[in-house]
Amino acid sequence: MFEVELKARISSISELYNYLVKQLGFRAVKYVAEDNYFNHPCRDFGESDEELRVRLEKKGAESNVVLTYKGAMISDDRTAREELEVNVSGDITRVLSKLGFSVSAFKRKNGWFLWRDDIEVVLCSVQGVYKNKAFSLGNYIEVEIRVRTREEIPEARKRIIEFLNELPGVIEIDTEYYIEKMKKLAEKQ
C-alpha cells in the first residue's frame, strides 16, 4: 500500500471545515494525534528518509495506537511513499526502547478528521517537541489518498493537487516534513 499525501498551510481551520462539510459533503469527527518518532539504534532515519512512529490517535469516540513504518519517498515531489501500519495495544514505546530505539521527536495534531469517498482530510493545528524545545507549527490541511500500486500514484497526486487548488483559505502547499520544520527551528534557537 502506498500513501499519496500533500499538506498545505491554511488560514482558518473553522472556515475550511465549514466549506468541506457544508459545501462538499465531507463527514467529520474531532481528531487528535500524538506521535512519538523513533530513531533506529543502527541506522539514521534522517539519512535514509524513513520514519518509525507510534501514534495515539483519537477519531471521535474511537481511540487506538498505531505503529507506522514509512519508507523513503518514491516521488521527487515528496508526495508518495510506502506505508505499513499495525494497530497495537499495550506500551509499544517501552518495547521499542528495550530494543534500542529512542524517541527523537514528538508531534501533536489537534482538529478534525474528514472523509468522502477515497479522500481523507485532516484539518489541524500542529505542535511539536524536538531536542526538548516546544514549537507551534501552525494550521494545516493534510489530504491523503491510498493506492495499491505505483502506477496509481501520479493520478492520485494530480487529484490531490486539483482538490487543494479549489479550496478556500489554502495558503501554500508544503512538502517539508513537520520534523524538518522543528529541526530548523531548533537550530535557530
C-alpha positions as a Markdown table, in Angstrom:
| # | Residue | x | y | z |
|---|---|---|---|---|
| 1 | Met | 0.0 | 0.0 | 0.0 |
| 2 | Phe | 1.2 | 3.5 | -0.8 |
| 3 | Glu | 0.1 | 6.8 | 0.7 |
| 4 | Val | -0.1 | 9.8 | -1.6 |
| 5 | Glu | -0.3 | 12.8 | 0.6 |
| 6 | Leu | 0.1 | 16.5 | 0.4 |
| 7 | Lys | -0.2 | 19.1 | 3.2 |
| 8 | Ala | -0.7 | 22.8 | 2.9 |
| 9 | Arg | -0.7 | 25.8 | 5.3 |
| 10 | Ile | -4.2 | 27.2 | 5.8 |
| 11 | Ser | -5.6 | 30.5 | 7.1 |
| 12 | Ser | -8.5 | 29.1 | 9.1 |
| 13 | Ile | -9.4 | 25.6 | 10.3 |
| 14 | Ser | -13.1 | 26.5 | 11.0 |
| 15 | Glu | -13.6 | 28.2 | 7.7 |
| 16 | Leu | -12.2 | 25.3 | 5.7 |
| 17 | Tyr | -14.1 | 22.8 | 7.9 |
| 18 | Asn | -17.4 | 24.6 | 7.2 |
| 19 | Tyr | -16.7 | 24.5 | 3.4 |
| 20 | Leu | -15.7 | 20.9 | 3.3 |
| 21 | Val | -18.7 | 19.7 | 5.4 |
| 22 | Lys | -21.5 | 22.1 | 4.1 |
| 23 | Gln | -20.4 | 22.6 | 0.5 |
| 24 | Leu | -18.6 | 19.4 | -0.4 |
| 25 | Gly | -20.4 | 16.8 | 1.8 |
| 26 | Phe | -17.5 | 15.5 | 3.8 |
| 27 | Arg | -18.2 | 13.7 | 7.1 |
| 28 | Ala | -16.2 | 14.8 | 10.1 |
| 29 | Val | -15.1 | 13.8 | 13.6 |
| 30 | Lys | -12.9 | 15.5 | 16.2 |
| 31 | Tyr | -9.3 | 14.4 | 15.8 |
| 32 | Val | -6.2 | 14.3 | 18.0 |
| 33 | Ala | -3.0 | 12.5 | 17.1 |
| 34 | Glu | 0.0 | 12.3 | 19.4 |
| 35 | Asp | 3.1 | 11.0 | 17.7 |
| 36 | Asn | 6.4 | 9.7 | 19.0 |
| 37 | Tyr | 9.1 | 9.4 | 16.4 |
| 38 | Phe | 11.9 | 6.9 | 16.9 |
| 39 | Asn | 15.5 | 6.7 | 15.8 |
| 40 | His | 16.9 | 3.3 | 14.9 |
| 41 | Pro | 19.8 | 2.1 | 17.0 |
| 42 | Cys | 22.0 | 1.2 | 14.0 |
| 43 | Arg | 20.7 | 3.4 | 11.2 |
| 44 | Asp | 20.0 | 7.1 | 10.8 |
| 45 | Phe | 16.3 | 7.5 | 9.6 |
| 46 | Gly | 17.1 | 11.1 | 8.7 |
| 47 | Glu | 19.6 | 9.9 | 6.1 |
| 48 | Ser | 17.5 | 7.0 | 4.9 |
| 49 | Asp | 14.3 | 9.2 | 4.7 |
| 50 | Glu | 12.4 | 6.6 | 6.7 |
| 51 | Glu | 10.2 | 7.0 | 9.7 |
| 52 | Leu | 9.1 | 4.8 | 12.6 |
| 53 | Arg | 6.2 | 6.3 | 14.6 |
| 54 | Val | 3.9 | 5.3 | 17.4 |
| 55 | Arg | 0.6 | 7.3 | 17.2 |
| 56 | Leu | -2.1 | 7.6 | 19.8 |
| 57 | Glu | -5.0 | 8.6 | 17.6 |
| 58 | Lys | -8.5 | 9.7 | 18.6 |
| 59 | Lys | -11.1 | 10.0 | 15.9 |
| 60 | Gly | -14.4 | 10.9 | 17.5 |
| 61 | Ala | -15.1 | 8.3 | 20.2 |
| 62 | Glu | -12.6 | 5.8 | 18.8 |
| 63 | Ser | -9.1 | 5.6 | 20.1 |
| 64 | Asn | -6.2 | 3.4 | 19.0 |
| 65 | Val | -2.5 | 3.1 | 19.0 |
| 66 | Val | -0.8 | 2.6 | 15.6 |
| 67 | Leu | 2.8 | 1.6 | 14.9 |
| 68 | Thr | 3.7 | 3.0 | 11.5 |
| 69 | Tyr | 6.7 | 2.5 | 9.2 |
| 70 | Lys | 7.1 | 4.9 | 6.4 |
| 71 | Gly | 9.7 | 4.1 | 3.7 |
| 72 | Ala | 11.7 | 6.6 | 1.7 |
| 73 | Met | 9.9 | 8.9 | -0.7 |
| 74 | Ile | 9.3 | 7.3 | -4.1 |
| 75 | Ser | 8.5 | 10.5 | -5.9 |
| 76 | Asp | 10.6 | 13.6 | -6.5 |
| 77 | Asp | 7.9 | 15.9 | -5.1 |
| 78 | Arg | 7.8 | 14.1 | -1.8 |
| 79 | Thr | 4.1 | 13.1 | -2.1 |
| 80 | Ala | 4.3 | 9.3 | -2.2 |
| 81 | Arg | 5.9 | 6.7 | 0.0 |
| 82 | Glu | 5.3 | 3.1 | 1.2 |
| 83 | Glu | 3.4 | 3.0 | 4.5 |
| 84 | Leu | 2.9 | 0.0 | 6.7 |
| 85 | Glu | 0.6 | 0.3 | 9.7 |
| 86 | Val | -0.1 | -2.1 | 12.6 |
| 87 | Asn | -2.7 | -1.5 | 15.3 |
| 88 | Val | -1.0 | -2.3 | 18.7 |
| 89 | Ser | -2.0 | -2.5 | 22.3 |
| 90 | Gly | -0.1 | -2.0 | 25.4 |
| 91 | Asp | 3.0 | 0.1 | 25.8 |
| 92 | Ile | 4.8 | -0.5 | 22.5 |
| 93 | Thr | 7.0 | 2.5 | 23.1 |
| 94 | Arg | 8.6 | 0.6 | 26.1 |
| 95 | Val | 9.2 | -2.4 | 23.8 |
| 96 | Leu | 10.9 | -0.3 | 21.2 |
| 97 | Ser | 13.0 | 1.3 | 23.9 |
| 98 | Lys | 14.1 | -2.1 | 25.2 |
| 99 | Leu | 15.2 | -2.9 | 21.6 |
| 100 | Gly | 17.4 | 0.2 | 21.4 |
| 101 | Phe | 15.1 | 2.6 | 19.6 |
| 102 | Ser | 15.0 | 6.1 | 21.1 |
| 103 | Val | 12.4 | 8.9 | 20.8 |
| 104 | Ser | 13.7 | 11.7 | 18.6 |
| 105 | Ala | 10.7 | 13.9 | 18.4 |
| 106 | Phe | 7.0 | 14.4 | 19.5 |
| 107 | Lys | 4.2 | 15.9 | 17.5 |
| 108 | Arg | 0.6 | 16.7 | 18.3 |
| 109 | Lys | -2.2 | 17.4 | 15.8 |
| 110 | Asn | -5.5 | 18.7 | 17.1 |
| 111 | Gly | -8.5 | 19.4 | 14.9 |
| 112 | Trp | -10.8 | 17.4 | 12.5 |
| 113 | Phe | -10.6 | 14.2 | 10.5 |
| 114 | Leu | -12.8 | 14.3 | 7.4 |
| 115 | Trp | -13.6 | 11.8 | 4.7 |
| 116 | Arg | -15.5 | 11.4 | 1.5 |
| 117 | Asp | -15.1 | 8.5 | -1.0 |
| 118 | Asp | -11.4 | 7.6 | -1.1 |
| 119 | Ile | -10.1 | 11.0 | 0.1 |
| 120 | Glu | -9.1 | 11.5 | 3.8 |
| 121 | Val | -8.5 | 15.0 | 5.1 |
| 122 | Val | -7.1 | 16.2 | 8.4 |
| 123 | Leu | -7.5 | 19.9 | 9.4 |
| 124 | Cys | -5.3 | 20.6 | 12.3 |
| 125 | Ser | -3.2 | 22.8 | 14.5 |
| 126 | Val | 0.3 | 21.3 | 14.9 |
| 127 | Gln | 2.6 | 21.5 | 17.9 |
| 128 | Gly | 5.8 | 19.6 | 18.5 |
| 129 | Val | 8.9 | 19.0 | 20.6 |
| 130 | Tyr | 12.4 | 18.4 | 19.3 |
| 131 | Lys | 15.5 | 18.4 | 21.5 |
| 132 | Asn | 13.4 | 19.4 | 24.5 |
| 133 | Lys | 12.2 | 22.6 | 22.7 |
| 134 | Ala | 8.5 | 23.1 | 22.0 |
| 135 | Phe | 7.2 | 24.6 | 18.8 |
| 136 | Ser | 3.9 | 25.7 | 17.4 |
| 137 | Leu | 4.0 | 24.9 | 13.6 |
| 138 | Gly | 0.6 | 26.4 | 12.6 |
| 139 | Asn | -2.6 | 25.3 | 10.9 |
| 140 | Tyr | -2.6 | 22.7 | 8.1 |
| 141 | Ile | -4.7 | 20.6 | 5.8 |
| 142 | Glu | -3.4 | 17.2 | 5.0 |
| 143 | Val | -5.0 | 15.3 | 2.1 |
| 144 | Glu | -4.4 | 11.6 | 1.5 |
| 145 | Ile | -5.4 | 9.0 | -1.0 |
| 146 | Arg | -4.1 | 5.4 | -0.6 |
| 147 | Val | -3.3 | 3.4 | -3.6 |
| 148 | Arg | -2.3 | -0.2 | -4.2 |
| 149 | Thr | 0.2 | 0.2 | -7.0 |
| 150 | Arg | 2.9 | 2.6 | -8.0 |
| 151 | Glu | 1.2 | 3.1 | -11.3 |
| 152 | Glu | -1.8 | 4.7 | -9.5 |
| 153 | Ile | 0.4 | 7.3 | -7.7 |
| 154 | Pro | 0.5 | 10.0 | -10.5 |
| 155 | Glu | -3.3 | 10.1 | -10.8 |
| 156 | Ala | -3.8 | 10.3 | -7.1 |
| 157 | Arg | -1.2 | 13.1 | -6.8 |
| 158 | Lys | -3.0 | 15.0 | -9.6 |
| 159 | Arg | -6.4 | 14.6 | -7.9 |
| 160 | Ile | -5.0 | 15.9 | -4.5 |
| 161 | Ile | -3.3 | 19.0 | -6.1 |
| 162 | Glu | -6.5 | 19.9 | -8.0 |
| 163 | Phe | -8.5 | 19.4 | -4.8 |
| 164 | Leu | -6.2 | 21.7 | -2.8 |
| 165 | Asn | -6.2 | 24.3 | -5.5 |
| 166 | Glu | -10.0 | 24.5 | -5.4 |
| 167 | Leu | -10.3 | 25.1 | -1.6 |
| 168 | Pro | -10.6 | 28.5 | 0.0 |
| 169 | Gly | -8.0 | 29.6 | 2.6 |
| 170 | Val | -5.2 | 27.3 | 1.3 |
| 171 | Ile | -2.1 | 29.4 | 1.6 |
| 172 | Glu | 0.6 | 27.2 | 0.1 |
| 173 | Ile | 1.4 | 23.5 | -0.5 |
| 174 | Asp | 4.2 | 22.5 | 1.9 |
| 175 | Thr | 6.4 | 19.4 | 1.2 |
| 176 | Glu | 8.6 | 19.8 | 4.2 |
| 177 | Tyr | 8.1 | 17.2 | 7.0 |
| 178 | Tyr | 7.0 | 18.6 | 10.4 |
| 179 | Ile | 10.1 | 17.0 | 11.9 |
| 180 | Glu | 12.3 | 19.0 | 9.4 |
| 181 | Lys | 10.5 | 22.2 | 10.5 |
| 182 | Met | 11.2 | 21.5 | 14.1 |
| 183 | Lys | 14.8 | 20.8 | 13.4 |
| 184 | Lys | 15.2 | 24.1 | 11.6 |
| 185 | Leu | 13.5 | 26.0 | 14.4 |
| 186 | Ala | 15.7 | 24.3 | 17.0 |
| 187 | Glu | 18.8 | 25.2 | 15.1 |
| 188 | Lys | 17.8 | 28.9 | 15.1 |
| 189 | Gln | 17.3 | 29.0 | 18.9 |
